[in-house]
Amino acid sequence: MAWTTIPSMLEFKRQTGRAHGMRIGRADAIMLRVDAILQQVATHSGDTGYYLCACDLYFTVDYWLKKNTRATNPAYDIMFELFTVTVSTLTRIFRCTVNVLPRELDLTFGRTLSRHGKELDELRGLRQPVAPAELNYMRLLFEGGKAYRISKSNGGRKLVNSKDFHNPAIGFFSGFAGFVMSMSREIYIARHECVGAVKEGNFYHSSYFLGGPVMSAGSLWIENGVVKWICADSGHYQPHDTNMVSLLMALRMHGVSLAGVNITDYSHRKTLTAEAFLAANGKWNAFADRRDASVAERRKIHNEYMQQNLGPARTAWRNGKKVAPRPDPFTPCLVDPKTGQVRLTNNVHWNQGQVMKQPPLPPRP
């Protein structure tokens, strides 16, 4: 079996049904979500909604593959084949090669530190990192649409109540606790701390991944494992509406019902039901615009940070000759390996010794 395009839901069910009766009595929420996404792919085959469905499929199947192995799940090979054809589809959507695709997905779906976050973490060094062993106890596990955390005392699962991690000294709504979602759709929640201008004790949204990019951040209200309210209140990442759409898509993947869930945006000016928020903001054009804005935004913050740390760009020297300093990492450029001369280019990526043209995203209808 080798699919050349994303298969239909019926074809996917037929193939997984052959995997030793995998579909009989199956209670895998993520595979059920794959069914739903494939149905959406077929529905949006003639419009740009297809692009967002393909991205959702990528993150969903990628998550499933990381939680299963060929030895433990007979559907692994089929899911891997689905992942392969989805990656191929995304390289055509983003018009890039496979090795450039993670960068494009990061720009489109990820969120890096804001100017505020950079100042606190990297200029003033106030962030307290999380030990890798501790991070496992902060991760949310989902079963039956409810959120659990691993208990430190006995290693078992315990239903999450966000009020247990609420800190009244932080500006979250009452009963809410801070969370982040990684680029692989893992969601973490913990008690945040802000003790001021000291080197230890500050636990920010950036603490989970040492200031690395995240897909979403903010605070959650969870009661007995049921997600009730989401707020995009992270000063370190200042998430956009598209980042909250990514969180809602991930919650659906985990089998969480969005009925009865409310969401408040970063400005605190807009509160909608999760379904209404998705309908208003879950559009491909919004993600495409965010991808373009991310490049300019990250470049500006990076340059300001470098200016504060290193001062104005200095002239570089190589073999006794002046050469231009390399521009910021978000400016497409080529470096002559012999002379070190930097040549700015127009939307070009360096890929395995070849220059790959990177045209804009596909035209919109």
N, C-alpha and C positions, 0 to 999 in steps of 0.2 A: 504494500500500500504506500503510495506517495502522492499526496495532494499537491496540486499546483495552484489552487486557490483555496480560500477559506471555505470549508465544506458547509453544507446545510445542516440544520439541527437534526433532521431525520437521518442523514448519512452518518453524522457523528454518533447518534444513538445506535445505529445499526452496527457500526464498528465496535463501539464499547460494549454492546450487547453480546458480541462474540467472545469478549475477554472473560471466559469462564463464568458467564452469568453475572458479570459485574453490575449490570443494571437491575438485577432482581433483588428486591428488598434493600436497595442502596439508600443510605442516609448521608451522603456526602454533599454538604451544602454548597461547596465550591463547584463541584461538577454540575449540580443543578443550576448554579449561576451561569456556568458555561453554556448550558442549554439555552437559557434566556438570552444571553448575549448573541449567540448564533442566530436566534430568531430575530433579534434586532438588526443584525448585520444584513439579513435578507430583506427586512423592511426598509432599510436605508440604502439599499444598493444603488439608488440613483441620485443620492445627494450627499452632502458633506457629513451628515450624521454617520455615514459609513466609517469615516476616518476616526471619529471618537470611539465608535464601537470596537474598531480594530485595536486601538490603544488599550481600551478596557479589557479586551480579550487577552492581550499580551500580558498585562500585569496580573490578571487572574490565573492564567495557565502557568506563568512563571512562579507564582506563589504556590500553586498546587505541586509543581515539580520539586520545589525545595522541601516540601513536607512529605514527599513519598519517594520510594525507590523502586527500581525494577524488580527487586527481590520480594518486596512486600505488597506490591499492588499490580495486578495483571493488566491494568489499563495504562500503565506507565508509558509503554512504547507508543500508544495511540495519542496520548497527551503530548508526548515529545514531538511527534509528527505534526500535531496541531500547532505547537509552539513554533516549529520550524517554518511552516507556511505563513504563520502570522508575522514572524520576523521579516520574511521575504516581502510580505505585503506592506509592512511599515517602511521598509527601505525604498519602496516605490512611492509611498505617500510623502515621505520626507525628502525623497530624491537624494539619498545618501548611501554610503556603503555600510555594511554590517558593523564595522568597528567604529563608525561615527554615530550610529543610531543611539547608543546610551547617552551621548552628549545632547542629541536633539531631544530625547525624552526628558532629560534633566532640565533643559531650557524651557520646555513646554509645560512640564508638570511639577518641577521642583521649585523650591524657594530657598534662597541663600540668606545669610545674615543681612539685616537692614543696617543703615548707618548707625543707628542706636546700638544694635547688637555688636557691631564691629568695635565701636568705641569702648563699650563695657568689657568685652572679652579680650580683644587683641591689643588695644591701646592701654587700657588700665588693668588688664589681667585679673578681672574679678570673678571669672567663671570657675566654679568648682566642678571638675569632671566626675562622671559616674564610673565606678569600677565595673569592668565587664561582667563580673560575677553577680553584681547587684542588678544589672540591667535585666537579667532574666526574670527577676521577681517583679519588675515593673511592667512587663509585657502583658497585654490583654489576650486571653484565650477565649474563643467563642464556641459555644455549644448550644444548640437549640435557640439561637438568636440572642443568647444572653452572654454577658461579659464576665469572665473569671480572671483571677490572678493566682499564681502559685504561692502557697503559704510558706513562709520561711520556717515556721515551727515544725510542720509535719510533712511538707512537700506535696500536700494535696491541693485541690482546687477550691477556691473560695469565691462566692459571688461578690462582685465589686459594688461598693457604695462610695461614690466620689466624696461624700462628706467626711469619710475617714481620712482623706488626704487634703482636705480643704484647709487653707491657711488664711485666717481673717486679715492678716497683715498685707497680703497680696491683693491686688485690685480685682480679683475674680468675683463673679456673682456669688452670693451665699450658697454653699453646698457644692460649688463647682471645684474641680481640680484640674491642674495643667496637664496637657497631653501633647505628644508629637506623633506623627506617622512617618515612618521611614520611606525611602524611595521604593522599597519592596513591600509596602503596605503592612508592615508590622506597627501596631499601635501600642504606645507606652504611656502610662499615667503614674504620677507620683506627687508627693507634697513638694511644692516649690518654696524656696526661701530667698529673701532679699534682705541681707543684713547690713548693706551699705558698703562703704569704701574700704573693705578689708579683703584680704586674699583668700580667706577660707569661709565656708558656710553659705555662699550664694549658690542656689540651685535654680538655674534658668531653663528656658526651653532649649537653649543651646547646649546644656550640660549632657544630654543623652548621647549626642553624637559629636561632641567636641567642636561644635559650631559648623558641622558639615551640612550639606543641603538636606532638606526634608520635603515631603510631599504636602504636609499639612501640619498646623500647630494651633494651639489655642487652649480652651478649657472645655470640660465635659461635665454634665450632670448625669450621673448614673445612679439608679436606685434599685437595689437588689438585682443587679446585673442588667437591668433594662435601660438602654440609652434614651434619655428624655429630652436633653437640650444640648446644643453645641454652640460655642461662641468662639469667634476668630480673634480672641484677644491675646495675641502674642506680640510684645514690643520688639523682641529680638528678630522675629521673622516677618511680622506684619503681613499675614497671608491675604491673598486676593480671593475673590469669589471662586475663581477656578480651583484654588487649592482646597476650598471647602467642598466643591463638587467632587473632587478626587476622594475626599474622605467619605462622602456619601456613597460613592461607587464602591469603595472598599467595604463599607459596612454592609451593603447589599451582598457583596461577595461572601462575607462572613455569615450570611443568613439572618442579618438583623432587619426587622421590619421597620420601615421609615414612617409608618403610620403613627401619628402622635408625637413625632420628633419635631422640635423647633430648632431654628438656627438663626443666630444673630451675626451680622457681618462685623468687620474690624472697626468700622466707624461707630458701632452701636446705634446707628440710625435706622437700621432696617432689620426687622425680625419677620421671618416667614416660616411656614411649615416646610419640612424637608422636601416634600414632593413639589411644592410651589417653587422652592429655591432651585431645585433641579430643572424644572420646566423653564425657569427664567434664565438660568446661567449655564445649563449643561449643553452648550452649543459649541461646535467645532471652531467657529470663527472667533469666539472669545479666547479659546486656547491658542489659536494661531496668532492672534494679536498679542497675547501674553508672552509667547515665545519670542516675538520680535522685540517687545519691550524689555524682556529679561536681559538680552544682550546689552542694550544701552544702559540699563540700570546697574548691572553688575560691573560694567566697565567704569561707570562714574564712581561707584563706591570704592572699587579697587584703586582707581587713580587717586582719590582723595586720601585713602588710607596710606598709599605709598608716599604721597606728598608729606603727610604728617610724620611718617617714620623715617623717610630717607631724604626728604627735601626735594628740590627740583631735579629732574632727570639730568644725569651727568654724561659727559661725552666719554664713550668707551674707547679703549685703545687695543689694537691687536697688531703684533709684529711692528711696533713703532709707528703705526698709522691710525688716524682717527677713524672710527666706525660709529655709525648711529646706534644708540642703545636700542635694545629690542623693545617694541611697544608692549602695552599691557596684553595679558593672555587672551583677551576677547577680540583683539584686532587681528584679522586674517593676515598672515605674512609668511614669507619664505626667507630662510637664512642660507646664504651661500656657505657651505661647509668649509670652503677653503679660505675665504676672505673674511667671513663673519658679517658681511654686509647684509643689512635687512632690506627687503623689498616688500613694500605693502602691496597687497593684492585685493581684488574685488571678489569677496565671497569665495575663498578658496581654502580647501583643507589639505593638509599633507598626509598622504595615505600610502604607506609602504613604498616610499620613494616616488610616488606619482602625484601629480596635482589633480585633485578631483574637483570639478566644478560643482558648486552648490547653489542651484537656482532657488528662488523663493518657493514657498509651499504651493501646492496646486491651486489653480484659479478657483474662485468661489462662484457658485451659480448666481 
